[in-house]
Amino acid sequence: MSLDAVLADIAACRACAGELPHEPRPVTRVSGRTRLLICGQAPGRRVHESGLPFDDPSGERLRSWMGIDRATFYGRPEIGVAAMAFCFPGTNPKGGDFPPPPRCAQLWRPRLMAALPKMELTLLVGGYAQVWALGDRAKRNMTETVAAWTEYLPHYLPMPHPSWRNTAWLKRNPWFEDEVTPYLRHRVADILAE
């Protein structure tokens, strides 16, 4: 199936309509030229409202890690975004957003990935994406998986979510910005230069 057909089906998806606290609004941003895919958990409230992935402070931190600006992030077709769930799952009263409904990845991820033939690197942002993509190769938790990042190269790069909620994690794990971020910037530069 063509990428255009898959994206049209995703845009029309209402599989979780009765379970979400709002009307579904699937958010993806990929093209046939996508070579670097950012796979996070699910869109947040601001992304749900704007329809633009990583259109929030998390996106600013992610772009900093990648070594690119906003215009490059949204303007280059080599960079794509497709989270584990395409719709905002709602806010948990205890804090943060609800986890991505597994149904979304089961319905769409295999078809979408098959329609992206030029993929070279997938950024696995957070534990849900890491477990889905890596399966038994994922470690006991997100920190251990990210610490073992070289095991998953060249196709996958596990990362923490760039949310402000992970600021304390980044302070406890300075090796991420010292070791992983330079590698990521190099790969992004290579992908965009070709």
Secondary structure, 3 states (H helix, E strand, C coil): CCHHHHHHHHHHCCCCCCCCCCCCCCCCECCCCCCEEEECCCCCHHHHHHCCCCCCHHHHHHHHHHCCCHHHHHHCCCEEECCCCCCCCCECCCCCECCCCHHHHHHHHHHHHHCCCCCCEEEEECHHHHHHHHHHHCCCCHHHHHHCHHHHCCCEEEECCCCHHHHHHHHHCCHHHHHHHHHHHHHHHHHHHC
